[in-house]
Amino acid sequence: MRIAVVGGGPGGLFFAALMRQADPSAEVTVFERNRADDAFGFGVVFSDRTLAGIHEADPVLREALDTHGRHWEDIEVRLKGERIRCGGNGMAAIVRRTLLALLQARARDLGADLRFETEVSLADLNGYDLVVAADGTSSRIRDVLAEHLEPTEETASAKFIWFGTDYMFDGLTFVHERGPHGVFAVHGYPISADVSTFIVETDEASWRAAGLDAFDVTQPPGESDLISKAYLENLFAEQIDGRRLLVNNSRWGNFRTRRTRSWHVTEPRPVVLLGDAAHTAHFSVGSGTKMAMEDAIALSTVLAKSPTDLPAALADYEAAARPSVEAIQDAARPSLGWWEHFGEYHDAFEPWQFAYHFLSRSITDARLARRAPDFIRASHDQWQARHGAEPLDTPFDLGDRQLPGRIMLVGPGTTIAVGGTGKPLPLHTDAPDTTTRWGASVQAPDDEPGLAAAHTRLAELAAAGPLLAAVHGGTAHTRALLTERARLYHGLPALLVDDTLDRDRAVTAVLSGRTDLVGASAETVAAWEVPS
């Protein structure tokens, strides 16, 4: 079999090595338009939990991380002069250029043909049995076949820029600063003995207010935004002890989440997508390099098993690789959304609750407790010190009535506090023409584009003076965004209505500040009585 790999990043190189290792008779040629030592960006990070499959397939990454990488266990959140640490998050990182060099050597040793400074189109590859498009998020081959592959993309509103720094972080560190123009945040982590990755995110309003929108993004790759470098070095000077930021094609962008309905075609010729060409997930949750290398394992495995039946092999590849990718993308969406709203959370929460809100964006209280018991214990202690009880047992002052806890029974058009003796509170989708106390019933949308209309409706109801906003329907993500909107923007107590909640997720929602109250049917609420 003759295989052309378009793209010499980690995914394409790893596939070339694995394919030659699995089937030495396969002829594998990698075409990369950049030079062998070109590498945009700085570091690549992997969590310990995701590395087992990659290590089993080939030792090259494990040896690279052991010899050249940095490892840590804690995540640190810095906010308003405090530093909060959360353990149990084993991760390792390495300089991207170092990883590429080691993967290049591994592929060559196994007999792959690597051709750098060689740009090819699909039309240039007619003599190959299979084309593997590993040419990144801006894949030209995917775009040529868009009619068949049906790619989509969602563009985040947050802005980000990628630097390095000669300041050494201890491990994965999140730094949040409110400067004169708005809120900026850093994802920082060490990648070698003397360099750390330094990714900055902000919202568009802060970015424009700081005058960081002047750089010409149409310039060819390679030029870096030095005005933003100087601004951010000054803004974060105390956090990095006055050290430098390092540039490498450093310019602002908006993260694009890419999905592709089909990862392969067999007509008019066999072509398959790998890595970022097929899918992306926000870097706060998913490592694009890790996902590309896992794709490489899946693709090389099926091709080695069925070298003479490409349609079956490519279908098997998708079936094997797609579920884990989709799970990561599903987890990444609320994480990406968190970064689109982090300025609101910075101003609304105390540091401990901000850290808990951040770290629970894609994981529940109980799961975090298994990973980082000290962090969870400290978070619950902070809540109890302020409120005198555990989250769901904490009384709540709702206007003219004192609720004994945070759990509400919700029935058709009404809600009542569990254990309470007060009258039921009627819920209305429209402001009633009455002096009777009432709650607003707000339906969350099924997708994020629908949030604008939901925000308008919430504002109309909030202006009419309800005791609370009861949010139901939609998705877990849109419900959470709408309850937060009620609490943080309108100052209105929020009731999250969700019959799919278990006790663990109910605790997480209240302790994180995503909602004030949780509600469900009598059957669901009864299941919360005994911790799951």
C-alpha positions in Angstrom: 0.0 0.0 0.0 1.2 3.5 -0.9 0.1 6.1 1.7 0.6 9.8 1.5 0.4 11.8 4.7 -0.2 15.5 4.3 1.1 17.3 7.4 4.2 16.6 9.4 2.8 17.5 12.9 2.7 15.0 15.8 -0.4 13.2 14.5 1.0 12.7 10.9 4.4 11.7 12.1 3.1 9.3 14.7 0.8 7.6 12.2 3.7 7.2 9.7 5.8 5.5 12.4 3.0 3.3 13.6 2.0 2.3 10.1 5.6 1.3 9.2 5.9 -0.6 12.5 2.6 -2.4 11.9 3.2 -3.2 8.2 6.8 -2.7 7.0 5.6 -3.4 3.4 3.5 -0.2 3.4 5.2 2.8 1.6 4.5 5.9 3.7 5.5 9.4 2.6 5.0 12.5 4.7 4.7 15.9 3.0 5.2 18.9 5.2 5.2 22.5 3.8 7.3 23.9 6.6 11.0 23.2 7.4 11.8 20.3 9.7 12.7 22.6 12.6 9.7 24.9 12.2 7.2 24.7 15.1 4.6 27.3 15.8 3.6 27.5 19.5 5.6 26.4 22.4 4.6 23.4 24.5 2.4 20.3 24.3 0.7 19.1 27.5 -0.8 15.6 28.3 -2.7 14.4 31.3 -1.4 11.2 32.9 -4.8 9.6 32.5 -4.7 9.9 28.7 -1.2 8.6 28.1 -1.6 4.9 28.6 -2.9 4.0 25.2 -0.2 6.1 23.4 2.6 4.6 25.5 1.3 1.1 24.7 1.4 1.8 21.0 4.9 3.1 20.9 7.4 4.2 23.6 8.5 7.4 21.8 6.3 9.8 23.7 7.0 8.2 27.1 10.8 8.4 26.5 10.4 12.0 25.2 8.5 13.0 28.3 10.8 11.1 30.7 14.0 12.6 29.2 12.9 16.1 28.1 9.5 16.9 29.7 8.2 18.3 32.9 5.7 16.6 35.2 3.4 18.0 37.9 0.4 17.0 40.1 -1.2 20.3 41.2 -3.2 22.9 39.4 -2.9 26.4 40.9 -5.4 29.2 40.6 -4.2 32.7 41.3 -6.8 35.4 42.0 -7.0 38.7 44.0 -3.7 38.0 45.8 -4.5 34.4 46.7 -3.1 31.1 45.4 -5.3 28.1 45.6 -4.0 24.6 44.7 -5.8 21.5 43.7 -3.9 18.2 43.6 -4.5 14.9 41.8 -4.1 16.4 38.3 -1.0 14.6 37.0 0.2 16.1 33.8 3.4 16.3 31.7 4.5 18.7 29.0 7.3 19.0 26.5 8.6 21.6 24.0 6.7 21.2 20.7 9.9 21.5 18.7 11.6 18.7 20.8 8.6 16.4 20.4 8.5 16.9 16.6 12.3 16.2 16.3 11.9 12.9 18.2 8.8 11.9 16.2 10.7 12.7 13.0 13.6 10.5 14.0 11.3 7.7 15.0 9.4 7.8 11.7 12.7 7.8 9.7 14.1 4.9 11.7 11.0 2.9 10.8 11.4 3.6 7.1 9.0 6.5 6.5 9.9 9.0 3.8 9.8 12.6 5.2 9.7 15.5 2.7 9.8 18.9 4.2 9.3 22.3 2.5 7.0 20.4 0.1 3.5 21.6 -0.3 1.1 19.3 -2.1 -2.6 19.4 -3.1 -4.9 16.4 -3.5 -4.3 16.5 -7.3 -0.6 16.0 -6.7 -1.1 12.6 -5.0 -2.9 10.6 -7.7 -0.4 7.7 -7.4 -1.2 6.9 -3.8 -3.7 4.3 -2.5 -4.7 6.4 0.5 -4.2 10.1 1.4 -4.1 10.9 5.1 -5.0 14.6 5.7 -3.2 15.5 8.9 -2.8 19.1 7.7 -4.3 20.8 10.8 -7.3 22.9 11.6 -7.0 24.9 8.4 -6.8 21.7 6.3 -6.9 22.4 2.6 -7.7 18.8 1.7 -10.7 18.8 4.0 -11.9 22.0 2.4 -11.6 20.6 -1.1 -13.8 17.6 0.0 -16.1 19.7 2.1 -19.2 18.7 0.1 -18.6 15.1 1.0 -17.2 15.5 4.5 -19.5 18.3 5.7 -17.3 20.1 8.1 -18.7 22.7 10.6 -17.1 25.2 12.9 -18.2 27.2 15.9 -16.1 30.3 16.8 -15.8 31.3 20.4 -16.2 34.9 21.5 -13.1 34.9 23.8 -9.8 36.1 22.4 -6.5 34.2 23.0 -2.8 34.6 22.2 0.0 32.1 22.7 3.4 33.1 24.2 6.3 31.5 26.0 8.0 32.9 29.1 11.3 32.5 30.9 9.4 32.5 34.2 9.1 29.0 35.5 5.6 27.9 36.7 5.5 25.0 39.1 2.8 23.3 37.1 -0.5 24.1 35.4 -1.3 27.6 36.7 -4.2 29.9 36.0 -3.6 33.6 36.7 -6.5 36.1 36.6 -5.9 39.9 36.6 -8.3 42.8 36.3 -6.3 45.6 34.7 -7.2 49.1 33.6 -9.0 47.9 30.5 -10.6 44.6 31.7 -10.0 41.1 32.8 -7.2 38.9 31.4 -6.2 35.4 32.3 -3.2 33.1 31.8 -2.9 29.4 31.3 0.8 28.8 32.2 2.8 25.6 32.5 6.5 24.5 32.3 7.7 22.8 29.2 11.4 22.6 29.8 14.0 23.5 32.4 13.9 27.2 31.4 10.7 27.9 29.5 7.0 27.9 30.2 4.0 28.2 28.0 2.0 31.4 28.6 -1.5 31.5 26.9 -3.6 34.6 27.5 -7.4 34.8 27.2 -9.7 37.8 27.4 -13.1 39.0 26.2 -13.4 41.2 23.1 -14.4 44.3 25.0 -11.3 44.2 27.2 -9.1 43.4 24.1 -10.4 46.4 22.2 -10.3 48.7 25.3 -6.6 47.8 25.7 -5.9 48.7 22.1 -4.8 45.2 21.2 -6.8 45.0 18.0 -4.3 46.9 15.8 -2.1 44.0 14.7 -2.6 43.0 11.0 -3.6 39.4 11.2 -3.4 39.1 7.4 0.4 39.1 7.6 2.1 35.8 6.7 2.7 33.3 9.6 5.7 34.0 11.6 5.2 37.7 12.5 4.3 38.2 16.2 2.2 40.9 17.9 4.8 42.8 19.8 2.4 45.5 21.1 0.4 42.8 22.9 3.6 41.2 24.2 4.7 44.5 25.8 1.2 45.2 27.2 0.9 41.7 28.8 4.4 41.7 30.1 3.5 44.8 32.0 0.1 43.6 33.2 1.4 40.3 34.5 4.8 41.6 35.7 4.2 40.8 39.4 2.9 37.3 38.6 6.0 36.4 36.5 8.6 38.3 38.6 9.2 40.8 35.8 10.4 38.1 33.4 10.0 38.2 29.6 7.3 36.8 27.3 8.7 34.9 24.3 7.1 35.1 20.8 6.6 32.5 18.1 3.9 33.5 15.6 2.2 35.0 18.6 -1.0 36.7 17.5 -4.6 37.0 18.8 -7.3 34.6 17.5 -10.7 33.1 18.4 -10.8 29.4 19.1 -12.7 27.4 16.5 -14.3 24.1 17.5 -14.4 22.0 14.4 -16.5 18.9 13.7 -16.8 16.8 10.5 -19.8 14.7 9.8 -17.6 12.1 8.0 -13.9 11.7 8.5 -13.3 9.9 5.3 -14.3 9.4 1.6 -13.7 6.5 -0.7 -14.9 8.3 -3.9 -13.5 9.7 -6.1 -10.5 8.3 -4.1 -9.7 7.2 -0.5 -9.0 10.1 1.7 -9.1 10.1 5.5 -8.8 13.0 8.1 -6.7 12.8 11.2 -6.4 15.1 14.2 -7.3 18.8 13.9 -8.3 18.4 10.3 -11.3 16.4 11.5 -11.9 17.8 15.0 -10.8 20.3 17.6 -11.5 20.8 21.3 -10.6 23.9 23.5 -7.2 23.6 24.9 -8.5 24.1 28.5 -9.8 20.5 28.3 -8.5 18.6 25.3 -5.0 18.3 23.9 -5.2 18.5 20.1 -1.9 16.7 19.9 -3.1 13.9 22.2 -6.3 13.4 20.2 -4.3 13.4 16.9 -1.9 10.7 18.3 -4.8 8.6 19.4 -6.3 9.0 15.9 -3.0 7.7 14.5 -3.2 4.6 16.7 -6.7 3.8 15.6 -6.0 4.4 11.9 -2.8 2.4 11.8 -4.4 -0.5 13.6 -7.4 -0.8 11.3 -5.2 -0.4 8.1 -2.8 -3.1 9.3 -5.8 -5.5 9.9 -7.6 -4.7 6.6 -5.0 -3.5 4.1 -7.0 -4.7 1.1 -10.4 -3.4 2.2 -10.0 0.4 2.6 -13.8 1.2 2.8 -14.2 -1.2 5.7 -10.9 -0.1 7.4 -11.8 3.6 7.2 -15.3 3.0 8.6 -13.8 1.0 11.4 -11.3 3.9 12.1 -14.2 6.3 12.6 -16.1 3.9 14.8 -13.1 3.4 17.0 -11.8 7.0 17.3 -15.0 9.1 17.1 -16.6 8.3 20.5 -13.6 9.5 22.6 -13.3 12.6 20.5 -16.9 13.5 20.9 -16.7 12.9 24.6 -13.8 15.4 24.8 -15.6 17.9 22.7 -18.7 17.6 24.9 -16.6 18.3 28.0 -14.8 21.1 26.3 -17.9 23.1 25.4 -18.7 24.1 29.0 -15.0 24.7 29.6 -14.7 27.0 26.6 -18.0 28.7 27.7 -16.4 29.3 31.2 -13.6 31.2 29.5 -16.1 33.3 27.6 -17.6 34.5 30.9 -14.7 34.4 33.4 -14.7 38.2 33.9 -18.1 37.9 35.5 -17.0 35.2 37.7 -13.8 37.1 38.7 -15.9 40.0 40.0 -18.7 37.9 41.6 -16.9 35.2 43.5 -14.5 35.0 46.4 -11.2 33.3 45.4 -12.1 29.9 46.9 -15.5 29.8 45.1 -14.0 31.1 41.9 -11.5 28.2 42.0 -14.2 25.7 42.8 -16.5 27.1 40.0 -13.6 26.8 37.6 -12.4 23.3 38.5 -16.0 21.9 38.6 -16.9 23.2 35.1 -16.6 19.7 33.6 -16.5 17.5 36.7 -18.7 17.0 39.8 -17.9 17.5 43.5 -17.7 13.8 44.2 -15.3 13.1 41.3 -13.2 16.0 42.3 -13.1 14.7 45.9 -11.6 11.4 44.7 -8.9 13.3 42.8 -8.3 16.1 45.2 -9.8 15.5 48.7 -8.0 18.4 50.4 -9.3 20.9 47.8 -12.9 19.7 48.2 -12.7 19.6 52.0 -11.4 23.2 52.0 -14.1 24.3 49.6 -16.9 22.8 51.8 -15.2 24.3 54.9 -15.3 27.7 53.4 -19.0 27.4 52.6 -19.8 26.1 56.1 -17.8 28.9 57.7 -20.0 31.4 55.9 -23.3 29.6 56.1 -23.1 27.2 59.0 -24.3 24.1 57.0 -23.6 22.0 54.0 -24.7 23.5 50.6 -28.1 21.7 50.2 -28.9 22.2 53.9 -28.2 25.9 54.0 -31.2 28.1 54.7 -32.1 30.8 52.1 -33.8 34.1 52.5 -36.3 34.4 49.7 -38.0 37.8 50.2 -40.8 37.4 52.7 -40.0 33.7 53.4 -37.1 31.8 55.0 -36.4 28.5 53.2 -34.9 25.8 55.4 -32.6 24.5 52.7 -31.7 24.8 49.0 -33.9 22.0 47.7 -37.3 22.7 46.1 -40.2 20.4 45.1 -41.3 21.5 41.6 -44.7 20.6 40.2 -46.8 21.9 37.3 -46.7 25.7 37.7 -45.6 25.7 41.4 -42.7 25.1 43.7 -42.3 24.7 47.5 -39.3 24.3 49.7 -38.6 20.8 51.0 -39.3 20.7 54.7 -40.9 24.1 54.6 -44.3 25.1 56.1 -44.9 28.0 53.8 -47.3 28.2 50.9 -46.4 27.0 47.5 -44.9 29.6 45.2 -46.7 29.9 41.8 -44.4 29.9 38.8 -45.5 32.0 35.8 -44.1 32.2 32.2 -45.6 35.7 32.0 -45.8 38.4 34.7 -49.2 38.0 36.5 -51.6 40.8 37.1 -51.7 40.2 40.8 -50.0 41.3 44.1 -49.5 37.6 45.0 -45.8 36.6 45.4 -44.7 34.6 42.3 -41.7 33.1 40.6 -40.7 33.5 37.0 -40.6 30.3 34.9 -37.9 30.6 32.2 -37.1 28.0 29.6 -33.5 27.5 28.6 -32.8 27.1 24.9 -31.7 23.9 23.2 -28.5 25.6 22.0 -26.3 28.6 22.7 -27.6 30.7 19.7 -30.9 30.7 21.5 -29.5 32.3 24.6 -29.9 35.9 23.3 -33.7 35.5 23.2 -33.7 33.7 26.5 -31.7 36.6 28.1 -34.3 39.1 26.7 -37.2 37.1 28.2 -35.4 36.7 31.5 -34.8 40.5 31.6 -38.5 41.2 30.9 -39.6 38.8 33.7 -37.0 40.1 36.2 -38.2 43.6 35.7 -41.7 42.5 36.8 -40.4 41.7 40.3 -40.6 37.9 40.8 -39.2 36.3 44.0 -37.0 34.0 41.9 -36.2 32.7 38.4 -36.9 29.0 37.9 -34.9 27.8 34.9 -35.8 24.6 33.1 -35.5 22.8 29.8 -32.7 23.3 27.3 -29.3 21.6 28.0 -27.2 21.4 31.2 -25.0 24.1 29.7 -27.7 26.5 28.7 -29.5 26.0 32.0 -26.4 26.8 34.0 -25.7 29.9 31.9 -29.2 31.2 32.4 -29.3 30.6 36.2 -26.0 32.4 36.4 -27.4 35.3 34.3 -30.3 35.6 36.8 -28.0 35.6 39.8 -25.0 37.6 38.6 -26.6 40.1 36.1 -30.1 40.6 37.5 -29.5 39.9 41.2 -32.4 37.5 41.2 -32.4 34.3 43.2 -32.1 31.3 40.8 -33.7 27.9 40.9 -32.2 25.3 38.7 -35.0 22.8 37.8 -33.6 19.5 36.5 -35.0 16.1 37.0 -31.8 14.5 35.6 -29.7 15.8 38.6 -28.4 13.5 41.2 -27.4 14.7 44.6 -23.7 15.0 43.6 -24.5 17.4 40.7 -27.0 19.3 42.9 -24.3 19.9 45.5 -21.9 21.0 42.8 -24.4 23.5 41.3 -25.0 25.2 44.6 -21.5 25.1 46.0 -20.1 26.6 42.8 -22.5 29.5 42.8 -24.1 28.5 39.5 -27.5 28.6 41.2 -29.0 29.4 44.6 -31.6 26.6 44.7 -32.1 23.2 43.0 -35.5 21.7 42.2 -37.1 18.6 40.7 -40.1 16.3 41.1 -40.8 14.6 44.3 -39.4 11.3 43.0 -36.0 12.9 42.1 -35.8 14.9 45.3 -36.4 11.8 47.3 -33.4 10.2 45.7 -31.3 13.1 46.9 -32.0 12.3 50.6 -29.3 9.6 50.6 -26.0 10.8 49.1 -25.2 8.8 45.9 
